[in-house]
């Protein structure tokens, strides 16, 4: 059994351990683009908690877990950070009102955290951090049933986590082919190891910057790379504002939703019921929800249409620049209009473009700098509108954006845009004369018809998805997938544009990055125009890092 001070120190030790290993995890990525950020996202997420935990002393274990969970959620960066925050949220639920933590409380905390993490991911993939946490939870439950003391229970839980980590290659072919384990799962094990150092030996692992920058071992992050079969078409989400005189049991809502779909999540408290379901009949889900109270934050996504872009967290992203730190919460802006917009983007030119399209607030970030949930929430709260559309513009930022929904004073609608061109297209399809739901549907339809090309460089030698890739080669991505490699920039852009285009293509936008000169960009534009004289070509100085060109094809 441990008290609040020991739990606090264990969490701080776990934070320091992942900070020390973050570069090792960052660089362990089979995807060859220069942006593997699993370790950084996890370390920055838990560092947000560490800053607050250091201010606490002689608090109960329940209070420590509560502060930790809240700070993790606000600081969550990237999909790995969000999942980590949900895992530790179980500690807060399992320890609520408890002064100390025993093996039974550990088992319950892990169980609740794993349940929350699996529910948050649309298509949970085995062989990732989810598997590692689930098996760890199962081992914790066995230890509790055997009435082991807390140290022995935690050791056994870590044994299960390591066993699951070593077996991840058997669950994900991409890992087995590379002969490695999953980096997200490794990051979670590193945190648990740091915690055990305090729990077992009373020794806190200190932050060591030299260790944090050591070379990587051969791990990889493939969380969410595999895709499950889509059974139902529409991912449907909404929140019910509970009526004080309505005593209906939310369990009946869950029971009904399970008859019309799957992946049902119904979470409730005294004020709201949060609902998630995959179904072919979203209207029926809304109608049933109305019997419990007023509906807000309604969202419907056609998963079949999004199938090719629905791979979850298939990369790790190594940041060249740290994501901007939130300046802290400010008072929400006064409401001045009905609808506002927040977009995530990197590069002054791209920022200006989104502002010109009507975006109110830009959160600086993207492929190599995933902003936190708090960064996005602050931008939402400073948008002077009653409804705020959020454009993440990167698949590794969508989950962090979605975590803002229950905490905002606004109605938040997160459009799961995965690229800058998708975000631009979404803004172009906004109709000020339509209502929120109609706009959400029309904006999504608009950006789903946009092809996205990206030209960057290979950060390492790799044999990925059937491509032999050499470090330093130009790497062409078509809609997020490796298309080919090249050594000549002009040829690379031309070939990628051709691959993305068809006879119906009418518009091509070339957005050049910070490492491309005006002369280089103009030469590429002229080459594309000469090859495709019938297409309207637009050249924009985006100033973005990492990607030499971002290409939009419509």
BELBEL-V322702 format. One record per helix or strand. SS is the DSSP state (~ for helix, > for strand). FROM is the first residue (numbers start at 1). TO is the last residue. If there is no record, write none. Layout:
# BELBEL-V322702
SS FROM TO
SS FROM TO
This chain:
# BELBEL-V322702
> 2 2
~ 4 26
> 33 33
> 36 36
~ 38 53
~ 61 75
> 77 77
~ 78 94
> 101 101
~ 103 120
~ 129 145
~ 150 171
~ 173 178
> 182 182
~ 183 201
~ 209 212
> 220 220
> 234 242
~ 250 260
> 261 268
> 272 279
~ 282 290
> 293 302
~ 307 309
> 317 317
> 337 345
~ 348 356
> 361 364
> 372 372
~ 373 381
> 385 391
~ 398 402
~ 405 407
> 411 415
~ 420 428
~ 436 448
> 451 458
> 462 464
> 467 469
> 474 478
> 481 486
~ 489 500
> 507 512
~ 518 531
> 536 541
> 549 553
